[in-house]
């Protein structure tokens, strides 16, 4: 517990854990159980209780962010790099807005951007140099679990309807959110939304190796994410429609 308040910038070498070690797998298993349990519960609720559940999760996300800030302040480690300008941090407030003002465009953004981004963060964590018993490890996993679970349970419950036609609007929202991150990076030398650099382990890093500029990989990654998030649903609807038509012809 001597390093409970350390961050990735202050922790000495030798206290971390490897990708897909027992620590990592335990958190991923917890995510799967929590997400599935939340989705099953959400589907069973009335409209009024679903709204309450959305708002409870939104408040939990904000409390999780405050927990991080308090830990940083107590440890004397708060700096501009910990402001909520990373994509996942911004999604905390977008979820809070959606919980009180739901709309289709934002719902599709949470489904197509927030869900895969939060999941990718857990699959390729940047906080694995910290010991398991560390406040930033608790925060980083718990906040991303909530970020991924929120759009997942709403999609399973039918309150977010993935629509490929909303993807251009989602890309516009993403570009708009990148503006304050880029400005902050310029003035503070930070790396919000990974617009300044990427390190090994980041899904964009292979593009840095292949093309010498990882930013060129962002459009490729967006296309891949869109395919993964919308492709299977389109194929399933198409097959179901074909099967329904075939059954009608047989009758």
Secondary structure by P-SEA (a helix, b strand, c coil): cccccccccccccccccccccaaaaaaaaaaaaaaaaaaaaaaaccaaaaaaaaaaaaaaaaaaaaaaaaaaaaacccccccccccaaaaaaaaaaaaaccccaaaaaaaaacaaaaaaaaaacccccccccccaaaaaaaaaaaaaaaaaaaaaaaccccccccaaaaaaaaaaaaaaaaaaaaaaccccccccccccccccaaaaaaaccccccaaaaaaaaaaaaacaaaaaaaaaaaaaaaaaaaac
